[in-house]
Amino acid sequence: MAKVISTLFISADGVAEIDPDWHFPYFDENMGRAVTEDYDSADVLLIGRVTYDSFAGAWPDREAAGGDDAPFAKQLGDTRKVVASRQPLEFSWRNSELIEGDLVEAVAALRADPGSKGVLIPGSISVVQQLLAAGLVDELRLLVHPVAARKGRRLFDDGDTPYHFGVAATEAFPTGVVRVIYTPAAAPGKVGYADVTDQVPGAK
């Protein structure tokens, strides 16, 4: 079964809506390596309309320009891109297609496709939120920036049920960015203060 992987740049206070002012000062070769690893893990990109519009408005031109980022731009262009949108779209970027029908059902089918290497969701907060609620995110890869953005859309919305995760990997970069890879985990057992009093500082 193909993994569904969410990759996000995020601030220390949980904002996943990127502001270039707090994001790019922390982008270095370590973050570039992490991004490369994320994109190399999948052969399908799953993105929302807003993310698609942003990518399609930039990467084809960067590929054509032939600059330092042209190889990555070509990789994005060559990759199958599946777009979640509530309105019809006309695609100008190659290998792009619109999800037909329900998002959760479509992603479950992509995940079960034996011919798929993996499905990567870059950005696309609303898509990630829906798939987290449906239990369809296999890895949550966060690049946590050492800044409190204090404004912008956060990854986790309000809800009645907590999400629990296991930590598959962590890495701290010299910039202060911390890369964390989370995987879904079962909720821990019920524990109250009386159960942990022996762990309180100074307890005997």
matplotlib code that plots the C-alpha trace (Angstrom):
import matplotlib.pyplot as plt

x = [0.0, 1.3, 2.1, 0.2, 2.7, 2.0, 5.0, 4.6, 6.7, 5.3, 6.0, 6.6, 3.1, 1.5, 1.0, 1.3, 0.3, 3.8, 4.9, 8.1, 9.3, 9.6, 10.2, 13.0, 15.6, 15.7, 15.9, 19.4, 21.0, 19.6, 16.1, 16.7, 17.9, 14.8, 12.5, 14.3, 13.8, 10.1, 9.5, 11.6, 9.3, 6.3, 5.2, 1.9, 1.4, -1.9, -2.7, -5.5, -6.6, -4.8, -1.5, -1.9, -2.5, 0.7, 2.8, 1.5, 2.0, 5.7, 7.3, 6.7, 8.4, 11.3, 11.7, 11.8, 14.2, 16.8, 18.1, 19.5, 16.0, 15.1, 15.8, 13.4, 10.9, 11.2, 10.7, 7.5, 6.3, 7.0, 5.2, 1.5, -0.5, -3.9, -5.8, -8.7, -11.1, -14.8, -14.8, -13.8, -10.2, -8.4, -4.9, -2.0, 0.7, 1.4, 0.4, -2.3, -5.8, -8.8, -10.1, -13.5, -15.9, -15.2, -11.7, -11.5, -12.6, -10.2, -7.2, -8.1, -8.0, -4.6, -3.3, -4.4, -3.0, -0.3, 1.5, 1.9, 5.2, 3.6, 1.4, 2.9, 0.8, 2.9, 1.1, -2.6, -3.8, -7.5, -6.7, -4.4, -7.1, -9.7, -7.4, -6.2, -9.8, -10.3, -7.2, -5.5, -2.3, 0.5, 3.3, 3.2, 6.6, 7.0, 9.8, 9.3, 10.8, 12.0, 9.6, 6.1, 4.2, 1.3, -1.0, -2.0, -3.8, -2.8, -2.5, -4.7, -8.3, -10.7, -12.3, -13.5, -11.0, -7.2, -4.8, -2.0, 1.3, 4.5, 7.8, 9.5, 12.5, 13.8, 16.6, 17.7, 19.3, 21.9, 19.3, 17.2, 14.7, 13.6, 12.4, 9.9, 8.3, 5.1, 3.1, -0.4, -0.5, -3.1, -4.1, -2.2, -4.0, -6.0, -3.6, -4.4, -2.2, -2.5, -0.8, 2.3, 3.0, 6.1, 7.5, 7.0, 10.3, 11.6, 9.3, 10.6]
y = [0.0, 3.4, 5.9, 9.2, 11.8, 15.3, 17.7, 21.2, 24.2, 25.3, 27.8, 27.0, 28.1, 25.8, 28.2, 26.3, 29.1, 30.2, 33.8, 34.3, 36.7, 34.0, 31.0, 31.8, 33.1, 29.5, 27.7, 26.2, 23.1, 20.9, 22.0, 21.5, 17.9, 17.2, 18.6, 16.4, 13.3, 14.1, 14.5, 11.5, 9.4, 9.7, 9.5, 11.4, 14.9, 15.6, 19.3, 21.7, 24.3, 27.2, 25.3, 24.2, 27.7, 28.8, 26.0, 26.2, 30.0, 29.6, 26.2, 25.9, 29.3, 28.3, 25.2, 27.2, 29.7, 27.0, 28.4, 26.6, 25.3, 24.1, 20.4, 20.5, 22.4, 19.6, 16.9, 18.6, 19.0, 15.3, 14.1, 13.2, 15.9, 15.2, 18.3, 18.6, 21.4, 22.2, 24.0, 23.0, 23.9, 24.3, 22.8, 24.5, 22.4, 19.0, 15.8, 17.6, 16.1, 16.9, 14.5, 13.2, 12.7, 12.5, 13.4, 10.7, 8.0, 9.2, 9.2, 5.8, 4.5, 6.2, 4.7, 1.2, 1.4, -1.3, 0.6, 3.7, 4.5, 7.1, 10.1, 13.4, 16.4, 19.6, 22.4, 22.2, 22.6, 21.9, 18.7, 17.5, 18.4, 16.3, 13.4, 13.5, 13.3, 10.3, 8.5, 8.6, 10.4, 7.8, 10.3, 14.0, 15.5, 18.9, 21.4, 23.4, 26.9, 28.7, 31.5, 32.2, 33.5, 34.7, 35.0, 32.7, 29.4, 26.7, 23.0, 21.6, 22.9, 22.7, 19.3, 16.9, 14.1, 14.5, 13.2, 11.0, 10.4, 8.4, 10.0, 8.2, 10.6, 14.0, 16.2, 19.6, 21.9, 24.6, 27.2, 26.1, 24.4, 21.0, 18.3, 15.9, 12.9, 11.8, 8.6, 7.9, 6.2, 4.8, 7.0, 6.3, 4.7, 6.8, 8.4, 10.9, 12.9, 10.1, 7.7, 9.9, 11.3, 9.1, 11.1, 14.5, 16.3, 15.4, 12.4, 9.3]
z = [0.0, -1.0, 1.8, 2.0, 3.2, 4.2, 4.1, 5.6, 6.6, 10.0, 12.7, 16.3, 17.1, 14.5, 11.6, 8.3, 6.0, 4.8, 5.1, 3.1, 5.7, 8.3, 6.0, 3.6, 6.1, 7.4, 4.1, 3.8, 2.3, 5.1, 4.4, 0.7, 1.4, 3.5, 0.7, -1.9, 0.3, 0.6, -3.1, -4.0, -1.8, -4.1, -7.7, -7.2, -5.8, -4.2, -3.9, -3.3, -5.8, -4.0, -3.8, -7.4, -8.6, -6.7, -8.1, -11.7, -11.6, -10.8, -11.6, -15.3, -15.9, -13.6, -15.6, -18.9, -17.4, -16.9, -13.6, -10.5, -9.6, -13.2, -12.4, -9.5, -11.6, -14.3, -11.6, -10.5, -14.1, -14.8, -11.7, -11.8, -10.0, -8.6, -7.7, -5.2, -6.1, -5.7, -9.0, -12.5, -13.5, -16.8, -16.5, -18.2, -16.4, -17.8, -15.9, -14.0, -13.3, -11.2, -8.6, -9.6, -6.8, -3.1, -1.8, 0.8, -1.6, -4.3, -1.8, -0.5, -4.1, -4.7, -1.5, -2.5, -6.0, -6.2, -8.9, -6.8, -5.1, -2.7, -2.5, -1.3, -0.1, -0.1, 1.8, 1.0, 4.6, 4.0, 2.2, 5.0, 7.6, 5.8, 5.4, 9.0, 10.1, 7.8, 9.1, 5.7, 6.5, 7.0, 7.7, 8.8, 8.0, 9.6, 9.2, 12.4, 12.2, 15.3, 15.1, 16.4, 13.4, 15.5, 12.5, 9.6, 9.2, 11.6, 10.7, 13.4, 13.5, 16.4, 17.0, 19.7, 19.2, 19.7, 17.1, 18.7, 16.9, 17.2, 16.4, 13.5, 13.2, 14.3, 13.1, 14.3, 11.7, 12.5, 11.7, 14.5, 12.3, 13.6, 11.2, 12.8, 11.1, 12.9, 12.2, 13.6, 17.0, 19.3, 22.2, 25.4, 28.3, 30.8, 33.3, 36.0, 38.4, 41.1, 38.6, 38.2, 41.6, 41.9, 38.9, 40.4, 41.1, 44.6, 44.9, 46.7]

ax = plt.figure().add_subplot(projection="3d")
ax.plot(x, y, z, "-o")
ax.set_aspect("equal")
plt.show()
